[in-house]
Amino acid sequence: MRIVIAVGGNAIVRESERGTWREQMANTRPVAEEVARLRADGHELVLTHGNGPQVGALHVQQVLAEPEAPALPLHVLGAMTQGELGHLLRMAICEADAELRTAALLTRVVVDPDDPAFAEPTKPIGRFYGEDEAKRLAAERGGHVASDAGRGWRFTVASPRPLEILEAELIDSLAGMGILVIAAGGGGIPVARSDGRLTGVDAVIDKDRCSAVLATAIGADLLVLLTDVGHVALEFGTDRQRDMARLAASHAKRLLAEGEFPSGSIGPKVESAVGFVAEGRRALITSADRLRSAVSGEDGTWIVPDADGPSAPVATAQAPTRP
């Protein structure tokens, strides 16, 4: 089975951490071990990852280093973090299985320069601040800040929708050769077409949306979106909370429209999963420590075509077997 697995940047740098290399390696090892086990099971794997904390830290370094060193555009910082995290993941995977062949590929993603997202920067990057400090820093350095799902305040940048993965054919070929490919890191390097040329765009694409576009482009059988919980929950945080084993696509889409899944947390994952399922395939949302068992059909929340529904909570249904 060909599987695209999306790892969150916040899973590599936890909220309480500074983001040192040692911390990032320690957080990445459990993910790498699960990925190596899946590859040993015979699956073709493409690994994507977020870069919110990393590109935010790099942005701060750029600002603080001026005027001694010139600041680089945001799309260049995205490329730099693709290299950084591709190296990190390859190192961790090599520790888990030294014989596993890997390739980290700088990946460009086409966006629309007229996307409405450029008028309303909503993608959080970097570390968390208190409200007063965030607003002070924004006034001093420029840029936008906003509250991030009640966890604190962060800088925000534009997040246009991904339209095309330029390296999709190459990723497809490498995966077919049995190479574990690390691609589309941080949602890809945003580029736009203008007068027959590609130009870099200052934005950060949502990695879940990009992963869904990539999974469709390379004919993946399954899209796995990793988060910090084992299941998608309905009525989260209330005494009526229900962990879901299965969500039918139309039900999940309706819940998104009703605001059940916040845009600052699980919302983009459910939206991306529904979009991929519209192609007739299946998607899975779970935590990294449950990755292998979830892929085998024993855990996680499966987003499935309506014909494979209905939606069902964990207590009354088993997750579907692998497609």
Secondary structure, DSSP 8 states (H G I E B T S, - for coil): -EEEEEE-HHHHS-TTS---HHHHHHHHHHHHHHHHHHHHTT-EEEEEE--HHHHHHHHHHHHHHTTTS----HHHHHHHHHHHHHHHHHHHHHHH-TT--EEE---EEE--TT-GGGGS--EEEEEEE-HHHHHHHHHHH-SEEEE-TTS-EEEEE------EETTHHHHHHHHHTT-EEE-SGGG-EEEEEETTEEEE-S----HHHHHHHHHHHTT-SEEEEEESSSS-EESTTSTT-EEEEEEEHHHHHHHHHTT-S-TTTTHHHHHHHHHHHTTT-EEEEEEGGGHHHHHTTSSSEEEE-GGG---EEGGG-------
